[in-house]
Amino acid sequence: VNNPLTFPGYDVAAKTGTTNESRDAWTVGYSPTIAVGAWAGNNDNTPMVKEIAGYIVAPMWHEVMEKALAKYPKEYFEEPPATPDSVSPALRGVSFIPSGDGTGAHSILYWTDKDSPRGPQPSNPASDPQFAYWEQPIQLWAANGGALQQSTPEELLERLQDLLEQAQEAQAEGDANRRGGGGDQ
């Protein structure tokens, strides 16, 4: 495998990133006992060549991580403890909960109180000022058949574009209403 984020025989997790306009590129990663981060960018904050920004840092990070791993005995990530059923479905990886009360696909803010994520489901999720922004695209997706329909990749892309346009229109209308503009009458 020719991938600078992998280390055969070792448990290593990694994440790469590039900032807007490719001004910065970074890779961070860790094993059970080592954490390494690498960054590249221009000192004058000018953009790097976009096509190569991500290829700069990952190999550099890999070389440092490889040398560090060689200095320590192999260790493996432990299995995390099971998430109790009392925790929000969204935090257990469940995003669609069919039930008799009409609930179904919802954003994480429907199921989880961001101020108490392991606590009970919010009694009024809409009271969170971000709720509509998170919920509306999911409801559009669900109303248009969600992932339950068989589609070609082209159909999925077209449907996604339509949903994004609808979400942008709804967000613009909501912003206008909050500013007192009311939107189109």
N, C-alpha and C positions, 0 to 999 in steps of 0.2 A: 504494500500500500504506500503510495507516494503522497502522503498527506501530513503536513507539518503539525497537525493537531493530534496525531495518534502516536502511541508508544506501545507496540505489541508487547504483551505480557505485563503491562502496568495499568492500574486504574488512574486515569487522568481525565479531568473535566476541563474544558476550555471554551472561551467565548472571544470572538473577534468583533471589531467595530470600526467604523469609519464615520467621522463627523461630516456635517454639511460641507459641501464643496471640497471634500477630501483634504481638509486642512490638517487632520490628525488621523492616524490609523493606530489601532492598539490591539493587543492580544493579552488576555489574562487567563490564567489556568492554575489548577491545583491538583495535588494528590492528597492522600490522607495526612501527609506531614509537611508538604512543601507548597508554597504559593509563589508564583512568579508572574510579573506583569511587564510588558514591553510596550513602548510608545515610539512613534516616529512622526515627525512633522517638520515644517520649515520654521526656523527661528523668527522669521518676519511675518508669520501667520498667512503666507500665501498658500494657495492650494497646491497639493502635489499632483503629479500626473494621475488622473483618476483610475486608469486601467491597471496601474501597478501598485496603488497605495496598499491594498490588502496583501500583496505579495511581498511587501517589504518587512513587515513586522512578524508575521507568523514563523518564517524560517529562523529569524533571529531569536524569537521566544523559544522555539523548538530546541535550538542548540544549547541555550542556557538551561532549559528544563532537563534536557538529556544528560548534561553534565551533573546537575544537581541530583537527579534520580540515581545516577551511578554511585553516588556517595552514601546512599542510605539503603537499608534492606527493603525488599519489595513489601509493600503493604497494599491492602485492598479496602475499598469502601465497605463499611458495614451496611447490612440491610437496615433501612430506617424502620422505626417502630410503625406499626399499623396505625392508620388514622381512624380514630373512633367514629362510629356511625353518628354520634351526636354533633360532629363537625359539619358545617355547611356542605351540601352536596357539591357545590362548585369547587371547594377545596379538596374534595375527594376525587376530582376528575369527572364528575357527573354534571353534564350541562343540560340534559333534557330529562325532565321528570314528568312523565305523563300521569295525570291524576284526574279524578272526577270533578275537581273544582275549576277546571279550565286552565290550570297552569301547564306549562310545557317548557319550550326553549326560552331562556331568559339570560340576561347578562349576569355577571358575577355580583353586581350590586343588588340584584333582586334577591339573591340567596344569602348574601354575606354583608354584615355590618362592618364597613371598613374601619370603624373605631374599635370594634371588638370582633375580629375575624373568627375566633373560635367560639364565640358566643352564639346566642339564638339568632334565627333569621329575623331581619328587620320587620317590625310590624307595619311600617309604612315606607317601603323602599323609595317611593317617589319624593320623599322629603329630602333626600340627598340631592344637592344641586347638580351633580353630574349624572344622575340616574337616567334622565331622558336621552342624553348624548350616547350613553352606553346601550340602553335598551332599544331605542328606535331602530337602529340597523338590524338588530337581531329579530325584531318583530317583522320588519320588512322581509328579511330572509325567510322566516318561518311562513309568512303569508304567501310567499312565492314558491312554496314547496320545499324549501330548505334542502337538505342533503338527501331527502327521501326519494327524490326523483332520479331516474337514470338519465344522464345527459352526456353529450360529447364534450370534450374539452372546450371546443369553440362555443357551444351553447352555455357552458358554465361561465366562460369569460364574458359573454354577452350579457348574461343574467347578472353577473357581478357588477358590470359597468352600469347597468340599469339601476341596481340597488344602490350603488354609490351615488349616482345622480339624484335618486329619490331622497337619500339620506342628507345630501348636501342641501337640497331644496328645503327639506323639513327643518334642518338646522338653521338655515338663513331665515326662514319664516319665524321660527321660535326666537331667534335673536332679535328680529324686528319687533315681535310682540313684546319681548321683555324691555326693549327700549321705548315702547309706547307707540311704535310706528304702525302696529296693527297688521301689516302685510296687505296683500291684495284683497279687496272687498268685492 
